[in-house]
Amino acid sequence: MGPISLKAGEGEWPEYYDRFAYFSPDAIRHGCHPRRLEHPAATEKAIVLVHGLSDSPYFLSAIADHFHRALGYNVYLPLLHGHGLKTPNGMEGVELEEWKANVGFAVTSAAAKAANVSIGGLSTGGALSFYTACTRPRINGGL
């Protein structure tokens, strides 16, 4: 497996910006953008990986690349509201319901392209992943 590649815009997820208007490519620090790594052909497995508090998808890039390249998964890395911004606002105005919406969008996207959807995360992302696995039937793979 080669090194993590975070070229500008690689794996970027334009539909994520469409769904969450408070994010835009110009507002997000390089490498911190929401990512999706999809195979061109249909795949059976997908995983949603959720970053922790004060992190971004960048911090899950190595494991995301491993799931994608070595294990054959489609991988979805949502960016949680208030994170990864060039001009952060100290998390002012961020709400749990919006984080649930960020993760929910990733789960819906994953389920549209794979039969088995797993989820995992680090710290706050782990708590959101556990909650989502308990409340969303589309998580039918591992936690």
C-alpha positions in Angstrom: 0.0 0.0 0.0 1.4 3.4 -1.0 1.4 6.6 1.0 -1.8 8.6 1.6 -2.5 10.9 -1.3 -4.3 14.1 -0.6 -4.0 16.1 -3.8 -6.2 19.1 -4.0 -9.8 17.9 -4.6 -9.0 14.2 -4.6 -11.9 12.2 -3.4 -13.8 15.4 -2.7 -17.6 15.0 -2.4 -19.5 17.7 -4.2 -23.0 16.4 -3.2 -22.0 16.9 0.4 -21.6 20.6 -0.3 -25.0 20.7 -2.0 -26.6 19.1 1.0 -24.8 21.2 3.7 -24.7 24.7 2.4 -22.5 25.9 5.4 -19.6 24.0 3.7 -17.9 24.9 0.5 -14.6 24.0 -1.1 -13.3 27.5 -0.5 -14.2 27.5 3.2 -12.4 24.2 4.1 -8.7 23.8 4.9 -6.7 21.7 2.4 -7.1 18.0 3.2 -10.0 18.5 5.6 -12.8 18.2 3.1 -15.5 15.5 3.2 -14.3 12.5 1.1 -15.7 9.5 -0.6 -13.6 6.8 -2.2 -15.7 4.7 -4.5 -14.8 1.9 -6.9 -15.8 2.3 -10.5 -17.5 -1.1 -10.5 -20.2 -2.1 -8.0 -19.0 -3.3 -4.7 -20.7 -5.2 -2.0 -19.2 -3.3 1.0 -19.1 0.3 2.2 -18.0 1.9 5.4 -18.7 5.3 6.9 -15.8 6.6 9.0 -16.5 9.6 11.3 -13.8 11.8 12.7 -13.4 13.0 16.2 -14.0 16.4 17.9 -11.7 19.1 16.5 -10.6 16.7 13.7 -11.6 16.2 10.1 -11.6 13.4 7.6 -7.9 14.0 7.0 -7.2 12.2 10.3 -8.9 9.1 9.0 -7.3 9.1 5.6 -4.8 6.2 6.2 -7.5 3.8 7.4 -9.9 5.0 4.7 -7.3 4.3 2.0 -6.7 0.8 3.5 -10.4 0.0 3.5 -10.7 1.2 -0.1 -7.5 -0.2 -1.7 -6.8 -3.3 0.3 -10.3 -4.4 1.4 -12.4 -3.3 -1.5 -14.8 -1.0 0.3 -16.4 2.2 -0.8 -15.5 4.7 1.9 -17.4 7.8 3.0 -15.9 10.4 5.3 -18.4 13.0 6.3 -17.2 16.4 7.7 -19.0 17.3 10.9 -20.5 20.8 11.1 -18.1 23.3 12.5 -14.9 21.3 11.6 -12.2 21.7 9.1 -12.8 25.3 8.4 -10.2 27.9 7.3 -12.0 30.4 9.6 -13.4 28.4 12.5 -16.0 30.0 14.8 -15.1 28.1 18.0 -17.9 25.6 17.3 -20.4 28.4 17.9 -23.9 27.4 16.6 -22.9 23.7 16.2 -25.6 21.3 17.3 -25.8 17.5 17.8 -28.7 17.2 15.4 -26.6 18.7 12.6 -23.8 16.1 13.3 -26.4 13.4 13.1 -27.5 14.8 9.8 -23.9 14.8 8.5 -23.5 11.1 9.4 -26.9 10.2 8.2 -26.2 11.7 4.8 -23.0 9.6 4.6 -25.0 6.4 5.5 -27.6 7.1 2.9 -24.9 7.7 0.3 -23.1 4.5 1.2 -26.4 2.4 1.2 -27.2 3.7 -2.3 -24.0 2.0 -3.6 -23.5 -1.1 -1.5 -25.6 -3.8 0.1 -23.6 -4.0 3.3 -22.8 -0.8 5.2 -20.5 -0.6 8.2 -19.6 2.4 10.4 -16.8 3.4 12.7 -15.3 6.5 14.2 -12.8 8.0 16.6 -13.9 9.7 19.9 -16.9 11.8 19.1 -17.1 10.0 15.8 -17.2 6.7 17.6 -20.1 7.9 19.8 -21.9 9.1 16.7 -21.2 5.8 14.9 -22.6 3.8 17.8 -25.7 5.9 18.0 -26.2 5.6 14.2 -25.7 1.9 14.2 -28.4 1.6 16.9 -30.9 3.8 15.1 -30.4 3.3 11.4 -31.3 -0.1 9.9 -29.1 0.6 6.8 -26.1 -0.1 9.1 -26.1 -3.9 8.5 -22.4 -4.5 8.6 -19.9 -4.1 11.4 -19.6 -1.4 14.0 
